[in-house]
Amino acid sequence: MSNSYNIRSTKIGNSAGFRLPAEFYREYPQFANASGWIEVLSPDTAIVKIIPESVNDEDEDDSLMMRLFLDFATTEGLKNNTLQPYTTDMSEAAHKLIEGVELEDESLSDG
């Protein structure tokens, strides 16, 4: 689910902002009227975090922890341009590492 969209800097009243294409909001309507933040990682790299207004309260604690973890992982991965795509070769190597490993079913020992 990784789509890229071109944005443009634009003047908004007395401030400046970025204009997102209409296609972005058609594909992701949950981001309309949302707020968020931008974090500058390097002189030529920034991450924009858009937070939709409607968050399900039941999943809020779990999703907050997941968002914090993913934000951390993304920030760390983008430092020094060390983020790399996960390739088929990497997947095959990982599968070879765990080939033949059997896990105990912990639910059986929980009485």
Number of C-alpha atoms within 10 A of each C-alpha: 3 4 6 7 10 9 11 11 10 11 11 10 7 5 7 10 12 12 13 13 12 10 10 15 12 11 10 10 13 14 17 14 10 12 11 11 9 10 11 11 14 11 6 6 11 13 14 10 12 15 15 14 13 9 10 9 9 8 9 11 11 11 14 11 11 12 12 12 12 12 14 12 12 13 16 14 13 17 12 9 10 9 13 8 7 8 9 9 9 11 11 10 12 11 11 10 10 9 9 8 6 7 6 7 8 8 7 7 7 6 5
